[in-house]
Amino acid sequence: MKTTFKYLLLSLLTLALFVSCDAPTEGDVVVIENVNVLSMESDEILENQSIIISDGRITWMGSATEAHTPPGATIITGDFYVMPGLAEMHAHIPPERQGSDYMEAVLGLYLSQGLTTIRGMLGEPAHLEFREKAAAGEISSPRVFTSGPSFSGNSVSEPDEARQRVRDQKEAGYDLLKFHPGMSLEVFEATVDEANQQGIEFAGHISLPVGLERSLEAGKASIDHLDRYMEFLAGDAAERDDPPIIYFGYDLTNEIDEDLIDEAARKTVEAGVWNVPTNTLLVNVFSPDYSIEEMRSWPGMEFIPEQTVNGWADYVEDVRTGSDYDEEQARRFLEIRNRITKALHDHDAGLLLGADAPQIFNPPGYSAHRELALLVEAGLTPFEALKTGTVNVGVYLNEEGETGMVAPGYRADLIFLSSNPLESIPFHDAIEGVMKDGKFYDAEELEALREKMRDSL
């Protein structure tokens, strides 16, 4: 679909007609005129709406016939569906050793696919610098939240060491702590105690000695990958050596008690702990329905370095030809994950959108759309799936009234689509524009971000 945008300077109306708490200065106001809106307040598509934006915030939304446009406003119009920007809540930013140009290009690729917020889950000092550049509008990037370097059996071995690492990361300004497996229970307890004293949240994986129940009791911000739910469902059968990190309980598939799924969901909601399932990561590794060659051709894979793609292919090939792999077991494992995901949703335990990009066949941005499709496959409605990357993120970030909806007072982080988002997941092919903090990127500018990614390879 060919889209046209009209940029007009209007002088017929006065600033007094502008509906806003504060009078905007000339050139400060953007009006999105006569579009369809999925506000995320409900699953109703609001037709013939106009949205007025000032200083990166929505100041008014309503019927296009009632909109009052101030002089000097920039107008965006077209046959669009407008919805809130999405958040990728288990993202990765490249390490500094890959170069600042590549790091910036990856952030731009996220943005090109409508990801206006990301939570980086393996941080380093350079990511703090990029977080500030993104906040200042110096680069084309989503808003960035980032953990520090992870806590794991390899990075911390003593309680005092763990406490100091927490203090150091808090002082450095990281937004959260990232947990990887391998921590002893003693180190975990020291880390959590110090984190609570320092007022910094912790999220990610769960170490085997800690387990699901203790992690829930400790008030973890989020559990990622549905880690250790399979161990909880398997009971005593989970008392074995910890398998490779990517398995997430695959080896226990034939040992679990599915009647415990609802209990696990109830415990999760009682603890107030969020989950980022990253189902696409596990599907990519285990599903016999997707060949390596098919995954190589998925949208967005052209932006991944060939060496990286070959490494992913080798890993998946090793898993699927290994002695532990069985196609029927793999299918059942993925179905159980869907049941856990749906149970968490049904019990109102919070779900957040995340695809663990860029990881195994998960290109930045593109894989978040695929994760939405897998949430629908797990039994959520399209609207419920979209909430995991919009409304729910606002709740998680304590930004209700600011993030995740299209309404006055909210951040002007928006996606412009050529089709109804409730009917076209995954909708990366339908993206016609993205707005971040009120700055609009049209289709040509989004292509320029993708071209910058190509040039960085």
WOFEN-V900167 format. One record per run of one state. SS is the DSSP state (H for helix, E for strand, - for the rest). FROM is the first residue (numbers start at 1). TO is the last residue. Records with the same first field share a line. If there is no record, write none. Layout:
SS: FROM-TO  FROM-TO
This chain:
-: 1-14  18-28  39-44  55-56  67-73  78-80  85-85  92-95  99-99  113-114  121-124  136-142  148-150  152-158  173-175  180-184  199-200  205-210  218-221  225-228  239-244  248-249  256-257  272-273  277-278  287-291  297-300  304-305  322-326  347-350  352-356  358-358  360-361  363-365  378-381  388-390  397-410  412-413  418-427  437-438  457-457
H: 15-17  64-66  96-98  100-112  125-135  159-172  185-198  211-217  229-238  245-247  250-255  258-271  279-286  292-296  301-303  306-321  327-346  366-377  382-387  391-396  428-430  443-456
E: 29-38  45-54  57-63  74-77  81-84  86-91  115-120  143-147  151-151  176-179  201-204  222-224  274-276  351-351  357-357  359-359  362-362  411-411  414-417  431-436  439-442
